[in-house]
Amino acid sequence: LRMHHRRPITTGTGATLILHIICSVLAAATGLFTGHCTRCNTHHTLPTTEAAREAALNLRLRMIESGRIDVDELKLQLNHNDDKHDFHLDPSLAIERLYERRGKMFGVLLCQVPDNNSLYSDSSNLTSGDTVILKAYAGKLGGSWNLPGWAPIIGQVPESLPVFCRLRDEVTGLFETIDATNSNAALVEKGSIQQQQQQQDAIAKVKHLTKRRAQLATLALDEVRRHQLVTNFRGETRPLTAIYSRGPTKLPGGTGDCAAPKLLAEAARLGLRPTGIAEIFVGATGGMSTGKGDGTLYDACEERCEQIAGFMLCGLDGD
C-alpha cells in the first residue's frame, strides 16, 4: 500500500491520520544508513528501527497538524515568552511551502545518552540511557542552512566565508557578462567580413569567460569543502573529501548536505550514541521533487550518503 498526498492533511479526523500512518509504515523502505569503512575494511550500518520510523512519521504529523515546519521550536518559544502578542511567524516555514512547489527530505536520529556525558547531565534532566531525538532537513529550509532546533550543516555556512563570497560574486558577474556578450552578438547583422569577425570574437570571448567561470566555481566549492570536517564515533576527524569512498575527485556537489550525515555529525559532536535513523519525504511529489512520495520513508542516497557513511559510523559498534 502507498498513499501520496499532494496537499497536507487538514481534516482533523483521527481515523484519517491513523490510516495515513499505517499506510506510510507499510510503504516504508527497508531503511538504513550504511557504507564501507576503509579503516575497518567492513560495512558499518545504522538501521531504521520501528521507533525511528514512528518518530519520523510523528514529526511529519506534527508539522501538518500545526501548519508549521518549526512547530517544536514555536512551542518552546510560547512556553518561554510571556507576551504572546510579541510573536513572529516566519512565512517561509509554513507547511504549505512544501506543497506549493517542492517537498523536502527530513530525518530523525534516535540516540542514547551514554555514561559520563556531561553535556546532557549538566544542562538537562536527562541521564545515562535516556533517549534523545535529533532532527534535520536536507539542504536549506526557508532559505537558511541552519535553524534553531535542527542539526546544522557539516562545516561552515558558505555565506560566512569571505573567500567563498568573493568567488561567488565573481561567478555572478561572469554570468552577467556572458549574457550581455551573447545579446550583443545576436544584434550584429551577418554579411560583411567585419561583422563575421565581430561574431567570431564574441564566440571566443564567451568561451573564455565560460571556462573562467567554471574555474572560479570550482575554487568556491573547494573553499566550502575545506571547512567540511567530519568526526566519527572513534573521535577521528577527516575532511569530507578524504572520506568519500570513491575518491576526492568523484565527490558530487551536495555531499554532506542530506539529513542523515548532518544527524550523525551532530550526534558525534554531542557525544550521543545513535540507535536508529529514519528519513521521510514531506511535500509536493513529482516534477522537481524527482518522484518521491509524500509521507514515504527512504534509505540514505547511494551516490552521496553511502560513500561517507562508513567513516561516519566507525566506532559506533564499540570495536
C-alpha positions in Angstrom: 0.0 0.0 0.0 1.2 3.5 -0.8 -0.6 6.8 -0.1 0.7 10.0 -1.6 -0.8 13.4 -0.7 -0.2 16.4 -2.9 -1.8 18.6 -0.2 -1.2 18.4 3.5 -3.9 16.6 5.6 -6.0 19.3 7.1 -9.1 17.3 8.2 -8.8 16.5 11.8 -10.3 13.1 11.9 -8.2 10.7 13.9 -9.1 7.7 11.7 -7.7 9.5 8.6 -4.4 10.3 10.4 -4.0 6.8 11.8 -4.8 5.3 8.4 -2.1 7.5 6.8 0.5 6.4 9.3 -0.3 2.8 8.8 0.0 3.0 5.1 3.2 5.0 5.3 4.7 2.4 7.5 3.7 -0.4 5.1 5.2 1.6 2.2 8.5 2.3 4.1 11.8 1.3 2.7 13.9 -1.3 4.5 15.6 1.7 5.9 19.2 2.0 6.9 22.3 4.2 6.7 25.3 2.1 5.6 28.6 2.3 3.9 32.0 0.7 3.5 34.7 1.7 6.0 38.2 1.6 4.6 39.7 1.7 8.1 37.9 -1.5 9.2 37.5 -3.0 5.8 33.9 -3.7 6.6 30.4 -2.2 6.2 29.0 -0.2 9.2 25.2 0.0 9.4 22.7 2.0 11.4 19.2 0.6 10.9 15.9 2.3 10.6 14.2 0.9 13.7 10.5 0.9 14.3 11.0 3.6 16.9 12.8 5.8 14.3 10.0 5.2 11.8 7.4 6.3 14.3 9.5 9.4 15.2 9.8 10.4 11.5 6.1 9.9 10.9 5.2 11.8 14.1 7.4 14.7 13.0 5.5 15.0 9.7 2.2 14.7 11.5 3.1 17.5 14.0 4.1 19.7 11.1 0.9 19.0 9.1 -1.5 19.4 12.1 0.1 22.7 13.2 0.7 24.0 9.7 4.3 24.8 10.7 7.6 23.2 9.9 9.1 24.8 13.0 6.2 23.5 15.2 8.6 22.3 18.0 10.6 25.5 18.2 7.4 27.6 18.3 6.1 25.6 21.2 9.3 26.3 23.1 9.1 30.0 22.3 5.5 30.1 23.5 6.4 28.4 26.8 9.1 30.9 27.5 7.5 34.0 26.1 5.2 35.8 28.5 4.0 38.3 25.8 2.1 36.1 23.3 1.4 39.1 21.1 5.1 39.7 20.6 5.4 36.6 18.4 6.6 36.4 14.8 5.8 33.5 12.4 8.3 33.1 9.6 6.1 32.6 6.4 8.9 30.6 4.8 8.4 27.9 7.4 4.7 27.4 6.8 4.0 23.8 5.8 2.2 25.0 2.7 5.6 26.0 1.2 6.5 22.3 0.9 3.3 21.5 -1.0 3.2 24.5 -3.3 6.2 23.6 -5.4 8.8 21.2 -4.0 8.9 18.9 -1.0 11.9 18.1 1.2 13.6 15.2 2.9 13.6 15.3 6.7 15.4 12.9 9.1 15.3 11.9 12.7 18.0 10.2 14.7 17.3 8.3 17.9 20.2 8.4 20.4 21.0 7.3 23.9 22.8 9.4 26.4 25.9 7.4 27.3 27.6 7.3 30.7 29.6 10.3 31.7 28.0 12.6 29.1 28.4 15.9 30.9 26.8 17.9 28.1 23.4 16.5 29.0 23.7 15.6 32.6 24.8 19.1 33.5 22.2 21.0 31.4 19.1 18.9 31.5 17.1 16.3 33.4 18.4 13.5 31.1 20.6 10.8 32.5 22.6 7.9 31.2 20.4 5.6 29.0 17.8 8.2 28.2 16.7 8.8 24.6 17.4 12.0 22.7 15.8 12.6 19.2 17.7 14.8 16.8 16.1 16.0 13.6 17.5 17.5 10.4 16.4 18.7 7.0 18.2 18.3 3.6 19.9 21.3 2.2 18.3 24.7 3.1 15.0 25.3 4.7 13.3 28.6 4.5 16.4 30.0 2.8 18.6 29.0 5.8 21.3 26.4 6.2 20.9 26.4 9.9 17.8 26.8 12.0 17.3 26.5 15.8 16.3 23.0 16.9 17.7 21.3 13.8 21.1 19.6 13.2 23.4 22.1 11.5 25.3 21.7 8.2 28.6 20.0 8.1 31.2 22.7 8.0 30.6 26.4 7.8 27.7 28.3 6.2 29.1 29.2 2.8 27.9 32.8 3.0 30.0 33.3 6.2 33.3 32.5 4.3 34.9 35.7 2.8 36.8 33.8 0.1 33.6 31.9 -1.0 31.6 35.2 -1.1 34.3 36.9 -3.3 34.4 34.0 -5.7 30.6 33.7 -5.8 30.3 37.4 -6.7 32.9 37.0 -9.5 30.9 34.0 -10.9 27.7 36.0 -10.8 29.4 38.9 -12.6 30.7 36.5 -15.3 27.1 35.2 -15.8 26.0 38.7 -16.5 29.0 39.5 -18.8 28.4 36.3 -20.8 24.7 37.1 -21.2 25.5 40.6 -22.3 28.1 39.4 -24.8 25.7 36.8 -26.3 22.9 39.5 -26.6 25.3 42.0 -28.3 26.5 39.3 -30.7 22.9 38.4 -31.7 22.3 42.1 -32.7 25.2 42.1 -35.2 23.9 41.6 -38.7 25.6 38.9 -40.8 27.2 39.9 -44.0 30.4 41.8 -44.1 33.8 40.3 -43.1 33.9 42.8 -40.2 30.6 41.6 -38.9 31.6 38.0 -39.2 34.8 38.8 -37.3 32.7 40.5 -34.6 30.6 37.4 -34.1 33.7 35.2 -34.0 35.3 37.4 -31.4 32.1 37.3 -29.3 32.1 33.5 -29.5 35.7 33.3 -28.5 35.1 35.7 -25.6 32.1 33.7 -24.3 34.2 30.5 -24.5 37.0 32.1 -22.4 34.6 33.6 -19.9 32.7 30.3 -19.5 35.9 28.5 -18.8 36.9 31.1 -16.3 33.5 30.9 -14.6 33.9 27.1 -14.2 37.3 27.6 -12.7 36.1 30.1 -10.2 33.0 28.0 -9.3 35.4 25.0 -8.6 37.5 27.2 -6.4 34.4 28.4 -4.5 33.3 24.8 -3.9 36.8 23.9 -2.8 36.7 26.7 -0.2 33.4 25.3 1.2 34.8 21.8 1.3 38.0 22.9 3.1 35.8 23.6 6.1 33.7 20.4 5.9 35.4 18.3 8.6 33.7 15.2 9.9 34.3 13.4 13.2 33.3 9.8 13.7 32.5 7.8 16.8 36.1 7.0 17.4 36.8 10.7 17.7 38.7 10.8 14.4 38.3 13.9 12.3 38.8 14.0 8.5 37.9 16.3 5.7 34.8 15.3 3.8 36.9 14.9 0.6 39.1 12.4 2.4 36.3 10.1 3.5 34.4 9.9 0.2 34.9 6.2 -0.7 35.1 6.9 -4.5 37.9 9.4 -4.1 38.0 13.2 -3.7 37.8 13.9 -7.5 34.5 12.0 -7.6 32.8 13.9 -4.8 29.5 15.2 -6.2 28.0 18.6 -5.1 25.7 18.4 -2.1 27.6 15.6 -0.4 27.1 16.0 3.4 24.0 18.3 2.9 21.5 15.4 3.3 19.7 14.9 6.6 21.4 11.6 7.5 25.0 12.8 7.6 24.0 16.1 9.4 22.4 14.0 12.1 25.4 11.7 12.5 27.8 14.6 12.7 25.7 16.3 15.3 25.4 13.1 17.4 29.1 12.7 17.3 29.6 16.3 18.3 27.3 16.0 21.3 28.7 12.6 22.4 25.5 10.7 21.9 25.1 7.1 20.8 22.7 6.7 17.8 20.4 3.7 17.9 18.1 4.2 14.9 17.6 6.6 11.9 14.8 7.4 9.5 14.4 9.8 6.6 11.0 10.9 5.3 9.8 13.0 2.4 7.3 15.7 3.1 5.6 17.8 0.5 4.8 18.0 -3.2 5.7 15.0 -5.3 6.8 14.7 -8.9 8.4 17.4 -11.1 11.4 18.9 -9.3 10.9 16.5 -6.4 12.0 13.6 -8.6 9.0 11.4 -7.9 9.5 11.0 -4.1 6.2 10.3 -2.3 4.8 12.4 0.4 5.0 10.6 3.8 7.2 7.8 2.4 10.4 6.8 4.2 13.6 6.3 2.2 17.1 4.8 2.7 20.1 7.1 2.6 21.1 8.0 -1.0 23.7 5.8 -2.6 25.7 8.4 -4.5 26.4 10.8 -1.6 25.5 9.4 1.8 26.6 5.8 1.4 30.0 6.9 0.3 30.7 8.7 3.6 28.6 6.5 5.9 31.4 4.0 6.6 33.7 6.6 8.2 30.9 8.4 10.0 29.6 5.3 11.7 33.1 3.9 12.6 33.4 3.4 16.3 29.7 3.2 16.9 29.7 -0.5 17.4 32.3 -0.2 20.1 35.0 -2.2 18.3 
